[in-house]
């Protein structure tokens, strides 16, 4: 399959457990001409790209070979500190099953989750909103397959905007930020508060997408062919 590395023209990206599309928007910013398809068991009326309401495994079984790159954000309730310990076992542990399914696909992919799930991820990289100049602290961990990722440095500000799941509210005086303040701080300007609670800011996935692009460009040959369509085996 061929695609243009610079723009993503002809590239097909799969966004599993898509939610309302925080990761998808960042990947779109990195590859503006790529086709992005989100998959979630729940309806996502504000998802900004093509969307399929379906079980993740069923969709993979039917459609995996259509795609060149996959992003997966399994539900975090099993691992999240926001879920009371006595209820965590009620939620599915999907990181290993998702990894096993995507490894058989043999294409580049990313698995994302909350800090408490980091021990279940393989050599994860941590990203934070402060790395990208966002007025939030939201540490998320990323397992990367098929390319390398450099990690920026956190630069926490004193009074970040608090979004559920961003960081413990005991770190700062309690203050309820408006939906618009949360949107402005995270770059999730099309989402409701509930959708933002579960989303990553697009800056994270844009950065990862750009790192993926650099890996493709560095592998491109012959010299001088960067930006042209290349075959991905």
Secondary structure as GFF3:
##gff-version 3
##sequence-region A 1 233
A	DSSP	beta_strand	2	4	.	.	.	ID=ss1
A	DSSP	beta_strand	12	16	.	.	.	ID=ss2
A	DSSP	alpha_helix	22	30	.	.	.	ID=ss3
A	DSSP	beta_strand	35	40	.	.	.	ID=ss4
A	DSSP	beta_strand	50	53	.	.	.	ID=ss5
A	DSSP	alpha_helix	56	63	.	.	.	ID=ss6
A	DSSP	three_ten_helix	64	66	.	.	.	ID=ss7
A	DSSP	beta_strand	69	72	.	.	.	ID=ss8
A	DSSP	alpha_helix	85	88	.	.	.	ID=ss9
A	DSSP	alpha_helix	95	105	.	.	.	ID=ss10
A	DSSP	beta_strand	108	114	.	.	.	ID=ss11
A	DSSP	three_ten_helix	115	120	.	.	.	ID=ss12
A	DSSP	beta_strand	125	127	.	.	.	ID=ss13
A	DSSP	three_ten_helix	129	132	.	.	.	ID=ss14
A	DSSP	beta_strand	140	145	.	.	.	ID=ss15
A	DSSP	three_ten_helix	169	171	.	.	.	ID=ss16
A	DSSP	alpha_helix	179	186	.	.	.	ID=ss17
A	DSSP	alpha_helix	193	198	.	.	.	ID=ss18
A	DSSP	alpha_helix	202	219	.	.	.	ID=ss19
A	DSSP	beta_strand	229	231	.	.	.	ID=ss20
###
